[in-house]
């Protein structure tokens, strides 16, 4: 049981470190500088023209 508790603590510490790093990056470089993969938010509407090359 102690091993599982230690793993949970390590996981929480990692999540906290990631959140702090993201917060610092957004403070220095502005909101939207980091985009999480899989987030359902769409920040930009980009118009495209199909070239047929792909």
CHARMM-style PDB file with segment names, atoms N, HN, CA, C and O in Angstrom:
ATOM      1  N   UNK     1       0.811  -1.189   0.000  1.00  0.00      PROA
ATOM      2  CA  UNK     1       0.000   0.000   0.000  1.00  0.00      PROA
ATOM      3  C   UNK     1       0.862   1.264   0.000  1.00  0.00      PROA
ATOM      4  O   UNK     1       0.515   2.257  -0.640  1.00  0.00      PROA
ATOM      5  N   UNK     2       1.981   1.224   0.718  1.00  0.00      PROA
ATOM      6  HN  UNK     2       2.263   0.417   1.239  1.00  0.00      PROA
ATOM      7  CA  UNK     2       2.871   2.385   0.771  1.00  0.00      PROA
ATOM      8  C   UNK     2       3.478   2.670  -0.597  1.00  0.00      PROA
ATOM      9  O   UNK     2       3.719   3.824  -0.951  1.00  0.00      PROA
ATOM     10  N   UNK     3       3.724   1.609  -1.361  1.00  0.00      PROA
ATOM     11  HN  UNK     3       3.528   0.672  -1.073  1.00  0.00      PROA
ATOM     12  CA  UNK     3       4.301   1.786  -2.692  1.00  0.00      PROA
ATOM     13  C   UNK     3       3.315   2.520  -3.599  1.00  0.00      PROA
ATOM     14  O   UNK     3       3.708   3.398  -4.367  1.00  0.00      PROA
ATOM     15  N   UNK     4       2.039   2.160  -3.510  1.00  0.00      PROA
ATOM     16  HN  UNK     4       1.720   1.446  -2.886  1.00  0.00      PROA
ATOM     17  CA  UNK     4       1.014   2.814  -4.325  1.00  0.00      PROA
ATOM     18  C   UNK     4       0.860   4.276  -3.914  1.00  0.00      PROA
ATOM     19  O   UNK     4       0.679   5.149  -4.764  1.00  0.00      PROA
ATOM     20  N   UNK     5       0.931   4.537  -2.625  1.00  0.00      PROA
ATOM     21  HN  UNK     5       1.077   3.828  -1.935  1.00  0.00      PROA
ATOM     22  CA  UNK     5       0.844   5.901  -2.119  1.00  0.00      PROA
ATOM     23  C   UNK     5       2.014   6.743  -2.622  1.00  0.00      PROA
ATOM     24  O   UNK     5       1.839   7.912  -2.968  1.00  0.00      PROA
ATOM     25  N   UNK     6       3.192   6.155  -2.660  1.00  0.00      PROA
ATOM     26  HN  UNK     6       3.334   5.206  -2.378  1.00  0.00      PROA
ATOM     27  CA  UNK     6       4.374   6.866  -3.154  1.00  0.00      PROA
ATOM     28  C   UNK     6       4.238   7.164  -4.643  1.00  0.00      PROA
ATOM     29  O   UNK     6       4.643   8.233  -5.098  1.00  0.00      PROA
ATOM     30  N   UNK     7       3.675   6.233  -5.402  1.00  0.00      PROA
ATOM     31  HN  UNK     7       3.347   5.364  -5.032  1.00  0.00      PROA
ATOM     32  CA  UNK     7       3.482   6.444  -6.837  1.00  0.00      PROA
ATOM     33  C   UNK     7       2.488   7.571  -7.087  1.00  0.00      PROA
ATOM     34  O   UNK     7       2.677   8.378  -7.997  1.00  0.00      PROA
ATOM     35  N   UNK     8       1.433   7.630  -6.284  1.00  0.00      PROA
ATOM     36  HN  UNK     8       1.279   6.975  -5.544  1.00  0.00      PROA
ATOM     37  CA  UNK     8       0.445   8.700  -6.426  1.00  0.00      PROA
ATOM     38  C   UNK     8       1.085  10.047  -6.116  1.00  0.00      PROA
ATOM     39  O   UNK     8       0.822  11.031  -6.807  1.00  0.00      PROA
ATOM     40  N   UNK     9       1.917  10.099  -5.090  1.00  0.00      PROA
ATOM     41  HN  UNK     9       2.131   9.299  -4.529  1.00  0.00      PROA
ATOM     42  CA  UNK     9       2.607  11.335  -4.726  1.00  0.00      PROA
ATOM     43  C   UNK     9       3.540  11.786  -5.845  1.00  0.00      PROA
ATOM     44  O   UNK     9       3.585  12.972  -6.173  1.00  0.00      PROA
ATOM     45  N   UNK    10       4.272  10.864  -6.426  1.00  0.00      PROA
ATOM     46  HN  UNK    10       4.235   9.901  -6.160  1.00  0.00      PROA
ATOM     47  CA  UNK    10       5.179  11.193  -7.531  1.00  0.00      PROA
ATOM     48  C   UNK    10       4.379  11.720  -8.718  1.00  0.00      PROA
ATOM     49  O   UNK    10       4.778  12.699  -9.348  1.00  0.00      PROA
ATOM     50  N   UNK    11       3.257  11.082  -9.026  1.00  0.00      PROA
ATOM     51  HN  UNK    11       2.932  10.286  -8.514  1.00  0.00      PROA
ATOM     52  CA  UNK    11       2.419  11.515 -10.147  1.00  0.00      PROA
ATOM     53  C   UNK    11       1.880  12.926  -9.904  1.00  0.00      PROA
ATOM     54  O   UNK    11       1.876  13.752 -10.817  1.00  0.00      PROA
ATOM     55  N   UNK    12       1.432  13.202  -8.696  1.00  0.00      PROA
ATOM     56  HN  UNK    12       1.435  12.531  -7.954  1.00  0.00      PROA
ATOM     57  CA  UNK    12       0.922  14.540  -8.376  1.00  0.00      PROA
ATOM     58  C   UNK    12       2.025  15.583  -8.475  1.00  0.00      PROA
ATOM     59  O   UNK    12       1.786  16.696  -8.944  1.00  0.00      PROA
ATOM     60  N   UNK    13       3.232  15.231  -8.037  1.00  0.00      PROA
ATOM     61  HN  UNK    13       3.426  14.327  -7.656  1.00  0.00      PROA
ATOM     62  CA  UNK    13       4.363  16.156  -8.140  1.00  0.00      PROA
ATOM     63  C   UNK    13       4.697  16.453  -9.596  1.00  0.00      PROA
ATOM     64  O   UNK    13       5.016  17.591  -9.940  1.00  0.00      PROA
ATOM     65  N   UNK    14       4.627  15.446 -10.444  1.00  0.00      PROA
ATOM     66  HN  UNK    14       4.368  14.521 -10.164  1.00  0.00      PROA
ATOM     67  CA  UNK    14       4.891  15.648 -11.877  1.00  0.00      PROA
ATOM     68  C   UNK    14       3.838  16.560 -12.495  1.00  0.00      PROA
ATOM     69  O   UNK    14       4.169  17.472 -13.253  1.00  0.00      PROA
ATOM     70  N   UNK    15       2.573  16.314 -12.173  1.00  0.00      PROA
ATOM     71  HN  UNK    15       2.304  15.573 -11.557  1.00  0.00      PROA
ATOM     72  CA  UNK    15       1.501  17.146 -12.712  1.00  0.00      PROA
ATOM     73  C   UNK    15       1.648  18.591 -12.250  1.00  0.00      PROA
ATOM     74  O   UNK    15       1.432  19.520 -13.029  1.00  0.00      PROA
ATOM     75  N   UNK    16       2.012  18.781 -10.994  1.00  0.00      PROA
ATOM     76  HN  UNK    16       2.188  18.027 -10.361  1.00  0.00      PROA
ATOM     77  CA  UNK    16       2.226  20.124 -10.469  1.00  0.00      PROA
ATOM     78  C   UNK    16       3.387  20.812 -11.182  1.00  0.00      PROA
ATOM     79  O   UNK    16       3.296  21.996 -11.508  1.00  0.00      PROA
ATOM     80  N   UNK    17       4.466  20.092 -11.427  1.00  0.00      PROA
ATOM     81  HN  UNK    17       4.540  19.131 -11.163  1.00  0.00      PROA
ATOM     82  CA  UNK    17       5.622  20.658 -12.128  1.00  0.00      PROA
ATOM     83  C   UNK    17       5.251  21.057 -13.555  1.00  0.00      PROA
ATOM     84  O   UNK    17       5.688  22.098 -14.045  1.00  0.00      PROA
ATOM     85  N   UNK    18       4.449  20.231 -14.218  1.00  0.00      PROA
ATOM     86  HN  UNK    18       4.094  19.385 -13.820  1.00  0.00      PROA
ATOM     87  CA  UNK    18       4.016  20.549 -15.584  1.00  0.00      PROA
ATOM     88  C   UNK    18       3.147  21.797 -15.587  1.00  0.00      PROA
ATOM     89  O   UNK    18       3.332  22.679 -16.425  1.00  0.00      PROA
ATOM     90  N   UNK    19       2.202  21.878 -14.660  1.00  0.00      PROA
ATOM     91  HN  UNK    19       2.051  21.160 -13.980  1.00  0.00      PROA
ATOM     92  CA  UNK    19       1.328  23.048 -14.587  1.00  0.00      PROA
ATOM     93  C   UNK    19       2.128  24.314 -14.302  1.00  0.00      PROA
ATOM     94  O   UNK    19       1.842  25.366 -14.872  1.00  0.00      PROA
ATOM     95  N   UNK    20       3.124  24.226 -13.430  1.00  0.00      PROA
ATOM     96  HN  UNK    20       3.357  23.371 -12.966  1.00  0.00      PROA
ATOM     97  CA  UNK    20       3.963  25.387 -13.130  1.00  0.00      PROA
ATOM     98  C   UNK    20       4.778  25.800 -14.347  1.00  0.00      PROA
ATOM     99  O   UNK    20       4.929  26.992 -14.618  1.00  0.00      PROA
ATOM    100  N   UNK    21       5.301  24.831 -15.077  1.00  0.00      PROA
ATOM    101  HN  UNK    21       5.179  23.864 -14.857  1.00  0.00      PROA
ATOM    102  CA  UNK    21       6.077  25.139 -16.282  1.00  0.00      PROA
ATOM    103  C   UNK    21       5.191  25.793 -17.336  1.00  0.00      PROA
ATOM    104  O   UNK    21       5.594  26.772 -17.963  1.00  0.00      PROA
ATOM    105  N   UNK    22       3.988  25.260 -17.535  1.00  0.00      PROA
ATOM    106  HN  UNK    22       3.660  24.464 -17.026  1.00  0.00      PROA
ATOM    107  CA  UNK    22       3.065  25.844 -18.509  1.00  0.00      PROA
ATOM    108  C   UNK    22       2.671  27.258 -18.110  1.00  0.00      PROA
ATOM    109  O   UNK    22       2.571  28.143 -18.960  1.00  0.00      PROA
ATOM    110  N   UNK    23       2.451  27.468 -16.837  1.00  0.00      PROA
ATOM    111  HN  UNK    23       2.532  26.750 -16.147  1.00  0.00      PROA
ATOM    112  CA  UNK    23       2.098  28.795 -16.344  1.00  0.00      PROA
ATOM    113  C   UNK    23       3.223  29.792 -16.597  1.00  0.00      PROA
ATOM    114  O   UNK    23       2.977  30.925 -17.011  1.00  0.00      PROA
ATOM    115  N   UNK    24       4.446  29.368 -16.349  1.00  0.00      PROA
ATOM    116  HN  UNK    24       4.646  28.448 -16.012  1.00  0.00      PROA
ATOM    117  CA  UNK    24       5.599  30.240 -16.564  1.00  0.00      PROA
ATOM    118  C   UNK    24       5.775  30.554 -18.055  1.00  0.00      PROA
ATOM    119  O   UNK    24       6.064  31.696 -18.414  1.00  0.00      PROA
ATOM    120  N   UNK    25       5.607  29.566 -18.911  1.00  0.00      PROA
ATOM    121  HN  UNK    25       5.372  28.638 -18.619  1.00  0.00      PROA
ATOM    122  CA  UNK    25       5.734  29.783 -20.356  1.00  0.00      PROA
ATOM    123  C   UNK    25       4.662  30.747 -20.838  1.00  0.00      PROA
ATOM    124  O   UNK    25       4.950  31.647 -21.628  1.00  0.00      PROA
ATOM    125  N   UNK    26       3.420  30.570 -20.370  1.00  0.00      PROA
ATOM    126  HN  UNK    26       3.186  29.839 -19.729  1.00  0.00      PROA
ATOM    127  CA  UNK    26       2.348  31.473 -20.784  1.00  0.00      PROA
ATOM    128  C   UNK    26       2.583  32.885 -20.267  1.00  0.00      PROA
ATOM    129  O   UNK    26       2.231  33.854 -20.940  1.00  0.00      PROA
ATOM    130  N   UNK    27       3.169  33.016 -19.088  1.00  0.00      PROA
ATOM    131  HN  UNK    27       3.455  32.229 -18.541  1.00  0.00      PROA
ATOM    132  CA  UNK    27       3.457  34.339 -18.544  1.00  0.00      PROA
ATOM    133  C   UNK    27       4.525  35.038 -19.389  1.00  0.00      PROA
ATOM    134  O   UNK    27       4.424  36.238 -19.646  1.00  0.00      PROA
ATOM    135  N   UNK    28       5.548  34.291 -19.821  1.00  0.00      PROA
ATOM    136  HN  UNK    28       5.631  33.317 -19.613  1.00  0.00      PROA
ATOM    137  CA  UNK    28       6.652  34.881 -20.573  1.00  0.00      PROA
ATOM    138  C   UNK    28       6.308  35.108 -22.044  1.00  0.00      PROA
ATOM    139  O   UNK    28       6.722  36.110 -22.628  1.00  0.00      PROA
ATOM    140  N   UNK    29       5.553  34.185 -22.650  1.00  0.00      PROA
ATOM    141  HN  UNK    29       5.217  33.371 -22.176  1.00  0.00      PROA
ATOM    142  CA  UNK    29       5.350  34.222 -24.094  1.00  0.00      PROA
ATOM    143  C   UNK    29       3.914  34.493 -24.510  1.00  0.00      PROA
ATOM    144  O   UNK    29       3.637  34.623 -25.702  1.00  0.00      PROA
ATOM    145  N   UNK    30       3.005  34.579 -23.567  1.00  0.00      PROA
ATOM    146  HN  UNK    30       3.231  34.474 -22.599  1.00  0.00      PROA
ATOM    147  CA  UNK    30       1.624  34.897 -23.870  1.00  0.00      PROA
ATOM    148  C   UNK    30       0.737  33.671 -23.956  1.00  0.00      PROA
ATOM    149  O   UNK    30       1.192  32.551 -24.190  1.00  0.00      PROA
ATOM    150  N   UNK    31      -0.550  33.926 -23.755  1.00  0.00      PROA
ATOM    151  HN  UNK    31      -0.920  34.836 -23.564  1.00  0.00      PROA
ATOM    152  CA  UNK    31      -1.525  32.844 -23.785  1.00  0.00      PROA
ATOM    153  C   UNK    31      -1.616  32.286 -25.204  1.00  0.00      PROA
ATOM    154  O   UNK    31      -1.595  33.040 -26.177  1.00  0.00      PROA
ATOM    155  N   UNK    32      -1.716  30.983 -25.312  1.00  0.00      PROA
ATOM    156  HN  UNK    32      -1.733  30.370 -24.522  1.00  0.00      PROA
ATOM    157  CA  UNK    32      -1.787  30.337 -26.613  1.00  0.00      PROA
ATOM    158  C   UNK    32      -0.435  29.896 -27.135  1.00  0.00      PROA
ATOM    159  O   UNK    32      -0.355  29.308 -28.214  1.00  0.00      PROA
ATOM    160  N   UNK    33       0.636  30.167 -26.390  1.00  0.00      PROA
ATOM    161  HN  UNK    33       0.571  30.644 -25.514  1.00  0.00      PROA
ATOM    162  CA  UNK    33       1.962  29.749 -26.845  1.00  0.00      PROA
ATOM    163  C   UNK    33       2.142  28.243 -26.733  1.00  0.00      PROA
ATOM    164  O   UNK    33       2.968  27.666 -27.440  1.00  0.00      PROA
ATOM    165  N   UNK    34       1.386  27.604 -25.860  1.00  0.00      PROA
ATOM    166  HN  UNK    34       0.715  28.073 -25.286  1.00  0.00      PROA
ATOM    167  CA  UNK    34       1.397  26.147 -25.719  1.00  0.00      PROA
ATOM    168  C   UNK    34      -0.003  25.643 -26.023  1.00  0.00      PROA
ATOM    169  O   UNK    34      -0.980  26.124 -25.449  1.00  0.00      PROA
ATOM    170  N   UNK    35      -0.099  24.684 -26.918  1.00  0.00      PROA
ATOM    171  HN  UNK    35       0.695  24.294 -27.384  1.00  0.00      PROA
ATOM    172  CA  UNK    35      -1.390  24.080 -27.246  1.00  0.00      PROA
ATOM    173  C   UNK    35      -1.336  22.607 -26.888  1.00  0.00      PROA
ATOM    174  O   UNK    35      -0.419  21.898 -27.302  1.00  0.00      PROA
ATOM    175  N   UNK    36      -2.296  22.150 -26.133  1.00  0.00      PROA
ATOM    176  HN  UNK    36      -3.041  22.726 -25.797  1.00  0.00      PROA
ATOM    177  CA  UNK    36      -2.346  20.739 -25.751  1.00  0.00      PROA
ATOM    178  C   UNK    36      -2.963  19.931 -26.876  1.00  0.00      PROA
ATOM    179  O   UNK    36      -3.982  20.315 -27.450  1.00  0.00      PROA
ATOM    180  N   UNK    37      -2.334  18.812 -27.182  1.00  0.00      PROA
ATOM    181  HN  UNK    37      -1.506  18.501 -26.716  1.00  0.00      PROA
ATOM    182  CA  UNK    37      -2.878  17.928 -28.198  1.00  0.00      PROA
ATOM    183  C   UNK    37      -4.167  17.313 -27.691  1.00  0.00      PROA
ATOM    184  O   UNK    37      -4.269  16.925 -26.527  1.00  0.00      PROA
ATOM    185  N   UNK    38      -5.152  17.227 -28.575  1.00  0.00      PROA
ATOM    186  HN  UNK    38      -5.070  17.542 -29.521  1.00  0.00      PROA
ATOM    187  CA  UNK    38      -6.412  16.603 -28.208  1.00  0.00      PROA
ATOM    188  C   UNK    38      -7.390  17.540 -27.540  1.00  0.00      PROA
ATOM    189  O   UNK    38      -8.497  17.122 -27.201  1.00  0.00      PROA
ATOM    190  N   UNK    39      -7.023  18.800 -27.338  1.00  0.00      PROA
ATOM    191  HN  UNK    39      -6.124  19.140 -27.614  1.00  0.00      PROA
ATOM    192  CA  UNK    39      -7.984  19.721 -26.736  1.00  0.00      PROA
ATOM    193  C   UNK    39      -9.029  20.083 -27.782  1.00  0.00      PROA
ATOM    194  O   UNK    39      -8.712  20.246 -28.961  1.00  0.00      PROA
ATOM    195  N   UNK    40     -10.255  20.205 -27.349  1.00  0.00      PROA
ATOM    196  HN  UNK    40     -10.513  20.073 -26.392  1.00  0.00      PROA
ATOM    197  CA  UNK    40     -11.343  20.431 -28.290  1.00  0.00      PROA
ATOM    198  C   UNK    40     -11.472  21.893 -28.690  1.00  0.00      PROA
ATOM    199  O   UNK    40     -12.243  22.224 -29.591  1.00  0.00      PROA
ATOM    200  N   UNK    41     -10.732  22.762 -28.036  1.00  0.00      PROA
ATOM    201  HN  UNK    41     -10.105  22.494 -27.304  1.00  0.00      PROA
ATOM    202  CA  UNK    41     -10.788  24.175 -28.377  1.00  0.00      PROA
ATOM    203  C   UNK    41     -10.078  24.436 -29.697  1.00  0.00      PROA
ATOM    204  O   UNK    41      -9.010  23.883 -29.962  1.00  0.00      PROA
ATOM    205  N   UNK    42     -10.679  25.277 -30.514  1.00  0.00      PROA
ATOM    206  HN  UNK    42     -11.546  25.725 -30.298  1.00  0.00      PROA
ATOM    207  CA  UNK    42     -10.024  25.714 -31.739  1.00  0.00      PROA
ATOM    208  C   UNK    42      -9.706  27.184 -31.581  1.00  0.00      PROA
ATOM    209  O   UNK    42     -10.610  28.002 -31.415  1.00  0.00      PROA
ATOM    210  N   UNK    43      -8.457  27.519 -31.630  1.00  0.00      PROA
ATOM    211  HN  UNK    43      -7.722  26.854 -31.765  1.00  0.00      PROA
ATOM    212  CA  UNK    43      -8.040  28.899 -31.395  1.00  0.00      PROA
ATOM    213  C   UNK    43      -8.058  29.744 -32.673  1.00  0.00      PROA
ATOM    214  O   UNK    43      -8.349  30.940 -32.628  1.00  0.00      PROA
ATOM    215  N   UNK    44      -7.746  29.119 -33.809  1.00  0.00      PROA
ATOM    216  HN  UNK    44      -7.510  28.148 -33.846  1.00  0.00      PROA
ATOM    217  CA  UNK    44      -7.589  29.886 -35.026  1.00  0.00      PROA
ATOM    218  C   UNK    44      -8.416  29.280 -36.149  1.00  0.00      PROA
ATOM    219  O   UNK    44      -8.500  28.060 -36.283  1.00  0.00      PROA
ATOM    220  N   UNK    45      -9.017  30.133 -36.944  1.00  0.00      PROA
ATOM    221  HN  UNK    45      -8.948  31.124 -36.835  1.00  0.00      PROA
ATOM    222  CA  UNK    45      -9.701  29.683 -38.144  1.00  0.00      PROA
ATOM    223  C   UNK    45      -8.773  30.024 -39.309  1.00  0.00      PROA
ATOM    224  O   UNK    45      -8.612  31.192 -39.662  1.00  0.00      PROA
ATOM    225  N   UNK    46      -8.175  29.013 -39.893  1.00  0.00      PROA
ATOM    226  HN  UNK    46      -8.306  28.064 -39.607  1.00  0.00      PROA
ATOM    227  CA  UNK    46      -7.183  29.213 -40.942  1.00  0.00      PROA
ATOM    228  C   UNK    46      -7.792  28.825 -42.279  1.00  0.00      PROA
ATOM    229  O   UNK    46      -8.276  27.707 -42.455  1.00  0.00      PROA
ATOM    230  N   UNK    47      -7.761  29.751 -43.207  1.00  0.00      PROA
ATOM    231  HN  UNK    47      -7.367  30.659 -43.064  1.00  0.00      PROA
ATOM    232  CA  UNK    47      -8.262  29.464 -44.549  1.00  0.00      PROA
ATOM    233  C   UNK    47      -7.164  28.771 -45.343  1.00  0.00      PROA
ATOM    234  O   UNK    47      -5.987  29.110 -45.215  1.00  0.00      PROA
ATOM    235  N   UNK    48      -7.547  27.817 -46.150  1.00  0.00      PROA
ATOM    236  HN  UNK    48      -8.503  27.542 -46.254  1.00  0.00      PROA
ATOM    237  CA  UNK    48      -6.570  27.071 -46.948  1.00  0.00      PROA
ATOM    238  C   UNK    48      -7.029  26.985 -48.388  1.00  0.00      PROA
ATOM    239  O   UNK    48      -8.213  27.126 -48.695  1.00  0.00      PROA
ATOM    240  N   UNK    49      -6.070  26.753 -49.257  1.00  0.00      PROA
ATOM    241  HN  UNK    49      -5.109  26.639 -49.007  1.00  0.00      PROA
ATOM    242  CA  UNK    49      -6.349  26.522 -50.670  1.00  0.00      PROA
ATOM    243  C   UNK    49      -5.714  25.194 -51.030  1.00  0.00      PROA
ATOM    244  O   UNK    49      -4.508  25.010 -50.867  1.00  0.00      PROA
ATOM    245  N   UNK    50      -6.521  24.275 -51.515  1.00  0.00      PROA
ATOM    246  HN  UNK    50      -7.501  24.424 -51.646  1.00  0.00      PROA
ATOM    247  CA  UNK    50      -6.005  22.965 -51.881  1.00  0.00      PROA
ATOM    248  C   UNK    50      -5.147  23.089 -53.131  1.00  0.00      PROA
ATOM    249  O   UNK    50      -5.591  23.630 -54.143  1.00  0.00      PROA
ATOM    250  N   UNK    51      -3.921  22.589 -53.061  1.00  0.00      PROA
ATOM    251  HN  UNK    51      -3.560  22.150 -52.239  1.00  0.00      PROA
ATOM    252  CA  UNK    51      -3.022  22.657 -54.208  1.00  0.00      PROA
ATOM    253  C   UNK    51      -3.019  21.350 -54.991  1.00  0.00      PROA
ATOM    254  O   UNK    51      -2.541  21.300 -56.124  1.00  0.00      PROA
ATOM    255  N   UNK    52      -3.548  20.299 -54.388  1.00  0.00      PROA
ATOM    256  HN  UNK    52      -3.936  20.339 -53.467  1.00  0.00      PROA
ATOM    257  CA  UNK    52      -3.561  19.001 -55.039  1.00  0.00      PROA
ATOM    258  C   UNK    52      -2.219  18.294 -54.992  1.00  0.00      PROA
ATOM    259  O   UNK    52      -2.077  17.221 -55.578  1.00  0.00      PROA
ATOM    260  N   UNK    53      -1.230  18.862 -54.313  1.00  0.00      PROA
ATOM    261  HN  UNK    53      -1.345  19.733 -53.837  1.00  0.00      PROA
ATOM    262  CA  UNK    53       0.103  18.275 -54.279  1.00  0.00      PROA
ATOM    263  C   UNK    53       0.184  17.069 -53.346  1.00  0.00      PROA
ATOM    264  O   UNK    53       1.054  16.215 -53.516  1.00  0.00      PROA
ATOM    265  N   UNK    54      -0.690  16.992 -52.389  1.00  0.00      PROA
ATOM    266  HN  UNK    54      -1.397  17.686 -52.251  1.00  0.00      PROA
ATOM    267  CA  UNK    54      -0.621  15.882 -51.437  1.00  0.00      PROA
ATOM    268  C   UNK    54      -1.702  14.879 -51.684  1.00  0.00      PROA
ATOM    269  OT1 UNK    54      -1.790  13.879 -50.972  1.00  0.00      PROA
TER     270      UNK     54
END
